Amino acid sequence: MDASEITLVEGLFRAEKGLENDRRIDMEPKLNMLEDTRNANFEKIMRAIGPKVDKGRMKFQWRRRDLTPITCQVTVADAAGQSHIEVDRYDLIHRDALLFNTRTHELLLCNETAGVAPDATVNIRSYSHGTPGTAALRYATEVGDTIIILPESHAEGEEIPPAWRTESVEDFDYIMQSDRRGSDISDVAANEDYYDARGERAINNQMALIEYMKQMNLLFYLSQTTREVLSASGARRHAMGGLRQKVQSNRISLDAVGPGLTPAIVSELLRKTKYHGGSSEVKIAMVGQYGQAAMSAWPQGSIRVSPREKEWGYDIKTIITPHGNLDTSYDPMLTEEYGLADIMAIIDPKHIRQVKLQNMGLEVIKKVSSLSTTHRIVDAITGTYGMQMKFEELFAWVEGIS
C-alpha cells in the first residue's frame, strides 16, 4: 500500500472512528415481516366449514326446486260488492281455494271454473258476507293488500281437483384460474448468504402467498360471475361470483337508517334467513370495522357492572335473538383502509363451499420450467377457485353501517 493512503487516528479512539467494516453488524438473523392479523376471515372460515369441492368443468351447475308460494298482492282496489279481486300472482290461485285478506280479515273462495285463475281478475265468493257464498266482497280491497292462499275447500261428492307442481330451475357459476409469480431470482442471488437462513427466494415466495391470499379473501366478497373472450383475443377468462353479487333477497343498506346497526335489525335479518326448512341452526356473520364497533356499543347502559370490576369492555362473539343465535367473526379486511368498513355478511355454513377444478387446487410451483433458465429461477403460485352458494335466501348482505 502506498504510504499516502494510510490514515492516522490521533488521540482518544472513539466509537465513530476507524473502519466501519472492522466491526460486526448487529443484525437479527430472522427477517421481520409486517403481516395483517391472523384473525379469522371469510376465506379461512370457508376452509374450516368444509373441504373444497372438486368440479369437472370450469362452469358448474346445480338445480333447485321451491315450494309453491302461498301469498299474492292486490294490484287494483275493488269496492265492496265487487265479485272479484285483482292480484299479481293469480297463477298461484287454484279452483276452490280459500283466500284470506290480512288487512280486512275477509275470507274468500276462488270462484273460477278452470283449474287455476286465468288472469289477474280472480272471481270470488265471500265467506265473511252476511250470506256466506255470495259473489260479492264484504270489504273493499286496497292496493298492496296481502292475500294468503289457503287450501281447497272441497264440496261433498266433487272430484279431486287437478294437480300442480313447481318446476325445477338451474343455477351456475364459474371457476376461475389465478396465477402469480412468487420469487423471480438469479441463481447467484439465490445462493448468496443472507442473515435470514431461509434465503431471499423462500421469503419472496412466502410474502407473495400472503398477499395472494389476502386478495383471494376479498374476491369471495366482491367478484362477479363472468366468462368473456375479448380481453385475451378468444381465450376464455373467468371470474367467480362473490357474496355481494349473489345475495339479493336479504340485502339492505343502512345509509339512511339513523343509529345504524342495531340488535333489532340483526334479529330481523336472522328471522328472514331462518324460516326456510333447509337453514342451518346457527349462522355466521362476517363483520366489518363499523359493524364491530356498533355491536361493541350495544351493552353499554344495559348491563349492571359492579364498581369493584377492574376490566371494562365487550367482545361479542355470539348474538342471541328470538330467531336463533348468530356467531360473529371480525374480518380485518372489511375496514376503512379497503373501503369496506360498512359491510356485514351473514352466511349459512350448510350451503356454502369453496370449489376448484379437479386436480388443480392451490399450489406453489418451484422452478417453473417454461420461465426458468440456467441462471434464472422462477417460482409461481397457481390455483383454481370458485364458490358454490345454494339458496341465497338463507344469506344476508348489509352495507352502509355507520
Residue pairs with C-beta under 8 A, 6 or more apart in sequence:
9 17
9 18
27 195
28 195
29 195
29 196
29 197
30 195
30 196
31 195
31 196
31 198
31 203
33 203
33 206
33 207
35 210
36 210
36 214
36 332
36 333
37 332
39 329
39 330
39 331
39 332
40 48
40 329
40 330
40 331
41 217
41 286
41 329
41 331
41 332
41 333
42 217
42 220
42 221
42 243
42 286
42 331
42 345
43 213
43 216
43 217
43 220
43 354
44 217
45 284
45 286
45 329
45 347
46 220
46 352
46 353
46 354
46 387
47 354
49 349
49 352
49 353
50 353
52 353
52 354
52 355
52 356
52 361
53 353
53 354
53 355
53 356
53 388
54 355
54 356
54 357
54 358
54 359
55 175
55 355
55 356
55 357
55 358
55 386
56 357
56 358
57 357
58 174
58 175
58 176
58 236
58 238
58 357
58 384
59 172
59 173
59 174
59 175
59 227
60 172
60 173
60 174
60 175
60 355
60 386
60 388
61 170
61 171
61 172
62 170
62 171
62 172
62 388
62 390
63 168
63 169
63 170
63 171
64 168
64 169
64 170
64 171
64 390
64 391
65 166
65 167
65 168
65 169
66 166
66 169
67 166
68 92
68 164
68 166
69 89
69 92
69 149
70 92
70 148
70 149
70 150
71 89
71 146
71 147
71 148
71 149
72 87
72 88
72 89
72 90
72 92
72 93
72 146
72 147
72 149
73 87
73 88
73 89
73 144
73 145
73 146
73 147
74 85
74 86
74 87
74 101
74 141
74 142
74 143
74 144
74 145
74 146
74 147
75 86
75 87
75 88
75 120
75 143
76 86
76 120
76 143
77 140
77 141
77 142
77 143
78 84
78 85
78 86
78 137
78 140
78 141
79 137
79 140
80 136
80 137
80 138
80 139
80 140
81 136
81 137
82 136
82 137
83 111
83 123
83 124
83 135
83 136
83 137
84 121
84 122
84 123
84 124
85 99
85 108
85 121
85 122
85 124
85 137
85 141
85 147
86 120
86 121
86 122
86 141
87 93
87 120
87 122
87 147
88 120
90 117
90 118
90 119
90 120
90 121
90 122
91 116
91 117
92 149
93 99
93 110
93 112
93 116
93 117
93 122
93 149
94 110
94 115
94 116
94 117
94 152
94 161
94 162
94 164
95 110
95 112
95 113
95 114
95 115
95 116
95 152
95 161
95 162
96 109
96 110
96 152
96 153
96 154
96 155
96 158
96 161
97 109
97 110
97 149
97 150
97 151
97 152
97 153
98 107
98 108
98 109
98 110
98 127
98 149
98 150
98 151
98 152
98 153
99 107
99 108
99 109
99 110
99 122
99 124
99 147
99 148
99 149
99 150
100 106
100 107
100 108
100 147
100 148
100 150
101 108
101 139
101 141
101 145
101 146
101 147
102 145
102 146
102 147
102 148
103 142
103 145
103 146
104 138
104 139
104 140
104 141
104 145
105 128
106 126
106 128
106 137
106 138
106 139
107 126
107 127
107 128
108 124
108 125
108 126
108 127
108 128
108 137
109 124
109 125
109 126
109 127
109 133
109 153
110 117
110 122
110 123
110 124
111 123
111 124
111 125
111 135
112 118
112 122
112 123
115 161
115 162
115 164
116 164
117 123
123 135
124 135
124 137
125 133
125 134
125 135
126 132
126 133
126 134
126 135
126 136
126 137
126 138
127 133
128 138
128 139
129 136
129 138
130 138
152 161
171 390
172 225
173 225
173 240
173 241
173 386
173 387
173 388
174 225
174 226
174 227
174 238
174 239
174 240
174 241
174 386
175 238
175 240
175 355
175 356
175 357
175 384
175 385
175 386
176 223
176 238
176 239
176 240
176 384
176 385
176 386
177 238
177 357
177 360
177 382
177 383
177 384
177 385
178 212
178 216
178 382
178 383
178 384
178 385
179 380
179 381
179 382
180 208
180 212
180 380
180 381
180 382
181 208
181 371
181 378
181 379
181 380
181 381
182 204
182 205
182 208
182 209
182 364
182 379
182 380
182 381
183 190
183 200
183 201
183 202
183 204
183 205
183 208
183 377
183 378
183 379
184 204
184 371
184 376
184 377
184 378
184 379
185 200
185 201
185 204
185 376
185 377
186 375
186 376
186 377
187 374
187 375
187 376
187 377
188 375
189 200
190 199
190 200
190 201
190 377
192 200
194 200
196 203
198 206
201 377
201 379
204 379
205 364
205 379
205 381
208 381
209 364
209 381
212 381
214 333
216 385
217 331
217 333
218 333
218 338
218 340
219 240
219 242
219 385
220 242
220 243
220 387
221 242
221 243
221 244
221 334
221 340
221 343
221 345
222 242
222 244
223 239
223 240
223 241
223 242
223 245
224 239
224 241
224 242
224 245
225 239
225 240
225 241
225 245
226 237
226 238
226 239
227 236
227 237
227 238
228 236
228 237
229 235
229 236
229 237
231 237
240 385
240 386
240 387
241 387
241 389
242 387
243 345
243 347
243 387
243 389
243 395
243 397
244 397
246 387
246 389
246 392
246 395
247 345
247 392
247 395
247 396
247 397
248 392
249 272
249 392
249 393
250 269
250 272
250 273
250 346
250 393
250 395
250 396
250 397
251 396
251 397
251 398
252 265
252 269
252 396
252 397
252 398
252 399
253 398
253 399
253 400
254 260
254 261
254 265
254 342
254 398
254 399
254 400
254 401
254 402
255 399
255 400
255 402
256 400
257 265
257 400
260 290
260 294
260 401
260 402
261 290
261 291
261 294
261 295
261 344
261 398
261 401
262 294
262 298
263 298
263 319
263 321
265 398
266 285
266 319
266 321
266 326
267 321
267 322
267 323
269 346
269 396
269 398
270 283
270 321
270 323
270 324
270 326
270 346
271 321
271 322
271 323
272 393
272 396
273 279
273 283
273 346
273 348
273 393
273 394
273 395
273 396
274 283
274 323
274 324
274 394
276 391
276 393
276 394
278 350
278 351
278 391
278 394
279 348
279 350
279 394
280 348
280 349
280 350
280 351
280 394
281 324
282 324
282 325
282 326
282 327
282 349
283 324
283 326
283 327
283 346
283 347
283 348
283 349
284 326
284 327
284 328
284 329
284 346
284 347
284 349
285 291
285 319
285 326
285 327
285 328
285 329
285 344
285 345
285 346
285 347
286 329
286 331
286 334
286 343
286 344
286 345
286 346
286 347
287 295
287 328
287 329
287 330
287 331
287 334
287 344
288 330
288 331
288 334
288 335
288 340
288 341
288 342
288 343
288 344
288 401
289 334
289 335
289 336
289 341
290 341
290 342
290 401
290 402
291 334
291 342
291 343
291 344
291 398
291 401
292 328
292 330
294 401
295 316
295 319
295 328
296 313
296 314
296 315
296 316
298 314
298 316
299 314
299 316
300 314
305 312
316 328
317 327
317 328
318 325
318 326
318 327
318 328
319 325
319 326
319 328
326 346
333 340
334 340
334 341
334 343
334 344
335 341
341 401
342 399
342 400
342 401
342 402
343 397
343 398
343 399
343 401
344 397
344 398
344 399
344 401
345 395
345 396
345 397
345 398
346 395
346 396
346 397
346 398
347 395
348 391
348 394
348 395
351 389
351 390
351 391
351 394
351 395
352 387
352 388
352 389
352 390
352 395
353 387
353 388
354 385
354 386
354 387
355 385
355 386
355 387
355 388
356 383
356 384
356 385
356 386
357 384
360 382
360 383
360 384
361 383
361 384
362 381
362 382
362 383
363 381
363 382
363 383
364 379
364 380
364 381
365 379
365 380
365 381
365 382
366 379
367 377
367 378
367 379
368 378
368 379
368 380
371 378
371 380
372 378
389 395
